Structures are given as C-alpha cells and as structure tokens.
Amino acid sequence: IKKIIQELTSKTKNFKKFINTGTIDPYVSLWGIKPTTYIKSKFTKPVVLNQKLDNLYPKRFIEANTPKVIVAGMTKGIEAFYDENNEYLAGKSTTIVHSEKFELKIILVLLNSKITKFLAQRHKGIALAGGYLRIGPPLIKELLVPTKLLVDQESNDDLIKLVQKLQIVKQDSEIHNNECLRIENDIDEKIFELFELDQNQKLMILDQLN
C-alpha cells in the first residue's frame, strides 16, 4: 500500500483517506489533524487514489467502500471509530469490524466502553511493553456482548443517540472536554446496566482502570 500513498493536494480527486493506529481516537479520526507515520514515512494528509487501489488491491478497495468500524491495533485500551461514509482505507495495523447482528454504532459504543477496556486489559497473551495491548481480530471476536442488545431496541436507540451526540461534540473544538466526558460516562452507565452489574462491580472496574 505504501507505494500508492500520496499527500492530498487541491487537485486530488476520487480518493480514500489513509488511516492507521496512530490516527485513531475513540469515536473520531485524527486524519489531517495528527501526522500519519507509516513504514518510516510521515504524511500530513495521506490519501490513496481509488483507481490505483482498485487496480492493485481490489479486495482492499471493496473493503474501503463499505461502512465499517476501524479499530486501532496497539493501544492501552481499545480505540475505534465508525467510517460511516466509506471515506477511509485502513492500514494493516488496524482491525476492520462488520456486523450482521448489530448496528455498527452499537459495536462502536461497546468497543470504546470502559468495561471492554477492562476485559481487554485482562485478556491473556496480548500485553506488550509499556502497558500497551495487541488489539486484533482474535481479541475482538471474544469480547462479550450483552444479550439484551439483541432484543431491546430501546437500549439500542438510547446508545445510538448518545454516540451521535458525542461525535458532534468531539468535532467541535469550542465545546469543552467536560461535555465529552459527561456523555462518555452516560454511555458507560448504560453499558454497565446492560451487563447487569451491581454498584460494587462497577466501582471495582472503574477503580482498576484509574
């Protein structure tokens, strides 16, 4: 892929934004905000032309043209964002998540939640130096999903509304970070409820993460 990555210019058309682990934060992409480092090269706004991608890597082109959750590959928790409009080509260090059972925004919420971070940090065989975790398909496939999400449309709707609100807040630099934290805490409370955790269990998880 590196050989077809180029910088975005005013003349560039019909492209995918290239993203990797370093430019993914929970719920948002840092493409164009933070430099992208890929195989010893740095880019400000890396893109790949659709035609080149389709010609050389047709499977990756199809994947890039599909709504997906993109998960960072080496982090201290799980960091994921939703490519709703098929704008991004993800680097090899990431994991792509599709789902037939759940809306992708529900998957996004679960992956970015405190309880998932807690479970990931206690998963055997993924710990790396410095507190980092090796996040990949095997871990994500094993993560627990509350069965209530399969049958309770109201819970789905509530979570989707919260994540939509959070995405708007995160994109507005003038809104204070406290608002982000408040919405994230509301999301985590709903996730705790779905897992049917009592107050002691919630406090134990929060204490372990702090």
C-alpha positions as CSV (number, residue, x, y, z in Angstrom):
1,I,0.0,0.0,0.0
2,K,2.8,2.4,0.8
3,K,3.8,2.8,-2.8
4,I,0.5,4.3,-3.7
5,I,0.1,6.6,-0.7
6,Q,0.4,10.3,-1.6
7,E,-0.3,13.7,0.0
8,L,-3.6,15.3,-0.6
9,T,-3.5,18.4,-2.8
10,S,-6.1,20.8,-4.1
11,K,-6.1,18.8,-7.4
12,T,-6.6,15.4,-5.9
13,K,-9.9,13.8,-6.7
14,N,-11.6,10.4,-6.1
15,F,-9.5,9.1,-3.2
16,K,-9.6,7.3,0.1
17,K,-8.1,8.8,3.2
18,F,-5.4,6.5,4.6
19,I,-5.6,5.9,8.3
20,N,-3.6,3.8,10.8
21,T,-3.4,3.1,14.5
22,G,-1.7,6.5,15.2
23,T,-4.6,8.5,13.8
24,I,-7.5,6.8,15.5
25,D,-9.1,8.0,18.8
26,P,-12.2,6.7,20.4
27,Y,-15.1,7.7,18.2
28,V,-13.1,10.0,15.9
29,S,-10.5,10.0,13.2
30,L,-7.4,12.2,13.6
31,W,-6.7,12.2,9.9
32,G,-5.4,15.6,8.8
33,I,-5.2,16.7,12.5
34,K,-2.3,14.5,13.5
35,P,0.6,13.4,11.2
36,T,0.4,9.8,9.9
37,T,3.5,7.7,10.3
38,Y,3.6,4.6,8.1
39,I,6.7,2.4,7.5
40,K,9.2,5.1,8.4
41,S,7.4,7.8,6.3
42,K,5.4,10.7,7.5
43,F,2.3,12.2,5.9
44,T,0.1,15.2,6.7
45,K,-3.0,14.2,4.8
46,P,-2.3,10.8,3.2
47,V,-4.6,9.5,0.5
48,V,-4.8,6.7,-2.0
49,L,-6.4,7.2,-5.4
50,N,-9.5,5.0,-5.9
51,Q,-8.3,3.9,-9.4
52,K,-4.9,2.7,-8.2
53,L,-6.3,1.0,-5.1
54,D,-8.9,-0.9,-7.3
55,N,-6.3,-1.9,-9.8
56,L,-3.6,-3.1,-7.4
57,Y,-5.7,-4.2,-4.3
58,P,-9.3,-4.9,-5.4
59,K,-10.2,-6.6,-2.1
60,R,-9.0,-3.6,-0.1
61,F,-10.9,-1.3,-2.5
62,I,-14.1,-3.2,-1.8
63,E,-13.4,-3.1,2.0
64,A,-12.7,0.6,1.9
65,N,-16.1,1.1,0.1
66,T,-18.0,-0.5,2.9
67,P,-19.3,1.1,6.2
68,K,-17.1,-0.2,9.0
69,V,-15.7,0.3,12.4
70,I,-11.9,0.7,12.4
71,V,-10.0,-0.4,15.5
72,A,-6.5,0.8,16.4
73,G,-4.0,-2.1,16.7
74,M,-1.6,-1.2,19.5
75,T,-3.1,1.0,22.3
76,K,-3.6,1.0,26.1
77,G,-7.3,0.4,25.7
78,I,-9.5,-0.1,22.6
79,E,-9.8,2.9,20.3
80,A,-12.3,2.6,17.5
81,F,-14.2,4.9,15.2
82,Y,-17.0,4.5,12.6
83,D,-16.3,5.1,8.9
84,E,-20.0,5.6,8.1
85,N,-19.4,7.2,4.7
86,N,-16.7,4.9,3.3
87,E,-14.1,7.6,3.3
88,Y,-11.1,5.6,4.7
89,L,-8.6,3.0,3.7
90,A,-7.3,1.4,6.9
91,G,-3.6,0.4,7.4
92,K,-2.5,-3.2,8.2
93,S,-2.1,-2.4,11.9
94,T,-5.9,-1.9,12.3
95,T,-8.8,-4.3,12.5
96,I,-12.0,-3.8,10.5
97,V,-15.3,-4.8,12.1
98,H,-18.5,-5.5,10.2
99,S,-21.7,-6.9,11.8
100,E,-24.9,-8.5,10.7
101,K,-26.4,-8.7,14.1
102,F,-25.9,-5.1,15.4
103,E,-25.8,-1.6,14.0
104,L,-22.2,-0.6,13.7
105,K,-22.7,2.3,16.1
106,I,-23.6,-0.2,18.7
107,I,-20.4,-2.1,18.0
108,L,-18.6,1.3,18.2
109,V,-20.0,2.0,21.6
110,L,-19.2,-1.4,23.0
111,L,-15.6,-1.3,21.8
112,N,-14.9,2.1,23.3
113,S,-16.6,1.4,26.6
114,K,-14.8,1.1,29.9
115,I,-16.0,-2.4,30.5
116,T,-14.4,-3.6,27.2
117,K,-11.2,-1.8,28.1
118,F,-11.3,-3.6,31.4
119,L,-11.8,-7.0,29.8
120,A,-9.1,-6.4,27.2
121,Q,-6.5,-5.5,29.7
122,R,-7.1,-8.8,31.5
123,H,-7.0,-10.9,28.3
124,K,-4.1,-13.3,28.2
125,G,-1.4,-13.1,25.6
126,I,-2.0,-9.5,24.3
127,A,0.1,-7.5,26.8
128,L,3.0,-5.5,25.3
129,A,5.7,-3.3,26.9
130,G,4.7,0.0,28.4
131,G,1.1,-1.1,29.2
132,Y,0.1,-1.4,25.5
133,L,-2.1,-4.1,24.2
134,R,-2.0,-6.1,20.9
135,I,-5.5,-5.5,19.6
136,G,-6.6,-7.7,16.8
137,P,-9.4,-9.9,15.4
138,P,-9.0,-12.8,18.0
139,L,-9.5,-10.4,20.9
140,I,-12.4,-8.6,19.4
141,K,-14.2,-11.8,18.5
142,E,-14.0,-13.0,22.1
143,L,-15.3,-9.8,23.7
144,L,-18.6,-10.1,25.5
145,V,-21.8,-8.6,24.1
146,P,-24.8,-8.1,26.4
147,T,-27.6,-10.4,25.1
148,K,-30.1,-7.6,25.9
149,L,-28.8,-5.7,22.9
150,L,-30.2,-8.4,20.6
151,V,-33.7,-7.9,21.9
152,D,-34.0,-4.4,23.4
153,Q,-34.5,-1.8,20.6
154,E,-34.9,0.9,23.2
155,S,-31.4,0.3,24.6
156,N,-30.0,0.3,21.0
157,D,-31.8,3.6,20.3
158,D,-30.5,5.3,23.5
159,L,-26.9,4.3,22.8
160,I,-27.1,5.4,19.2
161,K,-28.4,8.8,20.2
162,L,-25.6,9.2,22.8
163,V,-22.9,8.3,20.3
164,Q,-24.3,10.6,17.7
165,K,-24.3,13.4,20.2
166,L,-20.7,12.6,21.3
167,Q,-19.5,12.6,17.7
168,I,-20.8,16.1,17.2
169,V,-19.3,17.3,20.4
170,K,-15.9,15.8,19.6
171,Q,-15.8,17.5,16.2
172,D,-16.5,21.0,17.8
173,S,-13.2,22.2,19.3
174,E,-15.1,25.1,21.0
175,I,-17.1,22.7,23.3
176,H,-15.3,21.9,26.5
177,N,-13.9,18.4,27.1
178,N,-16.1,18.1,30.2
179,E,-19.1,17.7,27.9
180,C,-17.3,14.8,26.1
181,L,-16.6,13.2,29.5
182,R,-20.2,13.6,30.6
183,I,-21.6,11.9,27.5
184,E,-18.9,9.1,27.7
185,N,-19.9,8.5,31.3
186,D,-23.6,8.3,30.4
187,I,-22.7,5.7,27.7
188,D,-20.7,3.7,30.2
189,E,-23.5,3.7,32.7
190,K,-25.9,2.3,30.1
191,I,-23.4,-0.4,29.2
192,F,-23.0,-1.3,32.9
193,E,-26.8,-1.6,33.1
194,L,-26.9,-3.9,30.0
195,F,-24.3,-6.2,31.6
196,E,-26.4,-6.1,34.8
197,L,-23.5,-5.2,37.0
198,D,-24.2,-4.1,40.6
199,Q,-22.6,-1.0,42.2
200,N,-19.7,-2.9,43.7
201,Q,-18.8,-4.5,40.4
202,K,-18.9,-1.1,38.6
203,L,-16.7,0.5,41.2
204,M,-14.2,-2.3,41.0
205,I,-13.9,-1.9,37.2
206,L,-13.6,1.9,37.5
207,D,-11.0,1.6,40.3
208,Q,-8.9,-0.9,38.3
209,L,-8.9,1.5,35.2
210,N,-7.9,4.6,37.2
